[in-house]
Amino acid sequence: MVLKTFSVQEAVYTKFSRFCKQHGINMSKQIEMFMESMIEEEPEAKREYIEKLDRIRKGNFVGVHNFTERYSL
């Protein structure tokens, strides 16, 4: 195992850290799984990672059909 340092935005790190803690997820393992999926010869994300992404995607989001109409002054 290798210890590496990466620069990320503090807000992103804080939110991801909180998310991992709330869901009992190992942050380092998630980053490792992401990196592995990016370099595999046949890039195929692991089932576990895809399931976690699906849970995130099913979050509460605001649907916007016409951005200009909704947010213009």
One Martini backbone bead per residue (centre of mass of N, CA, C, O) as a GRO file, in nm:
protein
   73
    1MET     BB    1   0.099   0.034   0.018
    2VAL     BB    2   0.021   0.378  -0.056
    3LEU     BB    3   0.098   0.712   0.026
    4LYS     BB    4  -0.105   0.985  -0.077
    5THR     BB    5  -0.138   1.317  -0.215
    6PHE     BB    6  -0.423   1.534  -0.254
    7SER     BB    7  -0.593   1.791  -0.423
    8VAL     BB    8  -0.884   1.936  -0.274
    9GLN     BB    9  -1.165   2.061  -0.206
   10GLU     BB   10  -1.289   2.120   0.098
   11ALA     BB   11  -1.594   2.085   0.041
   12VAL     BB   12  -1.575   1.810  -0.095
   13TYR     BB   13  -1.438   1.656   0.130
   14THR     BB   14  -1.648   1.707   0.351
   15LYS     BB   15  -1.892   1.579   0.206
   16PHE     BB   16  -1.765   1.300   0.152
   17SER     BB   17  -1.697   1.232   0.441
   18ARG     BB   18  -1.985   1.245   0.550
   19PHE     BB   19  -2.106   1.036   0.361
   20CYS     BB   20  -1.926   0.798   0.448
   21LYS     BB   21  -2.004   0.798   0.747
   22GLN     BB   22  -2.318   0.763   0.710
   23HIS     BB   23  -2.257   0.480   0.522
   24GLY     BB   24  -1.997   0.315   0.596
   25ILE     BB   25  -1.756   0.430   0.418
   26ASN     BB   26  -1.453   0.393   0.258
   27MET     BB   27  -1.283   0.638   0.116
   28SER     BB   28  -1.027   0.504  -0.002
   29LYS     BB   29  -1.179   0.277  -0.151
   30GLN     BB   30  -1.338   0.459  -0.344
   31ILE     BB   31  -1.094   0.581  -0.486
   32GLU     BB   32  -0.969   0.315  -0.576
   33MET     BB   33  -1.211   0.215  -0.745
   34PHE     BB   34  -1.210   0.450  -0.941
   35MET     BB   35  -0.923   0.414  -1.050
   36GLU     BB   36  -0.957   0.126  -1.155
   37SER     BB   37  -1.191   0.191  -1.357
   38MET     BB   38  -1.002   0.386  -1.537
   39ILE     BB   39  -0.755   0.151  -1.607
   40GLU     BB   40  -0.892  -0.061  -1.729
   41GLU     BB   41  -0.918  -0.228  -2.017
   42GLU     BB   42  -1.222  -0.290  -1.918
   43PRO     BB   43  -1.428  -0.057  -1.832
   44GLU     BB   44  -1.570  -0.173  -1.520
   45ALA     BB   45  -1.763  -0.125  -1.282
   46LYS     BB   46  -1.837  -0.214  -0.992
   47ARG     BB   47  -2.124  -0.309  -0.850
   48GLU     BB   48  -2.091  -0.153  -0.583
   49TYR     BB   49  -2.039   0.125  -0.713
   50ILE     BB   50  -2.298   0.145  -0.881
   51GLU     BB   51  -2.496   0.131  -0.644
   52LYS     BB   52  -2.397   0.392  -0.509
   53LEU     BB   53  -2.453   0.580  -0.747
   54ASP     BB   54  -2.757   0.525  -0.763
   55ARG     BB   55  -2.825   0.644  -0.484
   56ILE     BB   56  -2.730   0.928  -0.555
   57ARG     BB   57  -2.912   0.975  -0.814
   58LYS     BB   58  -3.184   0.941  -0.621
   59GLY     BB   59  -3.195   1.208  -0.530
   60ASN     BB   60  -3.282   1.535  -0.446
   61PHE     BB   61  -3.395   1.699  -0.733
   62VAL     BB   62  -3.419   1.962  -0.959
   63GLY     BB   63  -3.622   2.015  -1.219
   64VAL     BB   64  -3.501   2.152  -1.543
   65HIS     BB   65  -3.622   2.257  -1.858
   66ASN     BB   66  -3.576   2.588  -1.830
   67PHE     BB   67  -3.326   2.771  -1.725
   68THR     BB   68  -3.380   3.063  -1.818
   69GLU     BB   69  -3.672   3.088  -1.713
   70ARG     BB   70  -3.612   3.017  -1.409
   71TYR     BB   71  -3.320   3.213  -1.371
   72SER     BB   72  -3.404   3.473  -1.473
   73LEU     BB   73  -3.444   3.831  -1.431
   0.00000   0.00000   0.00000
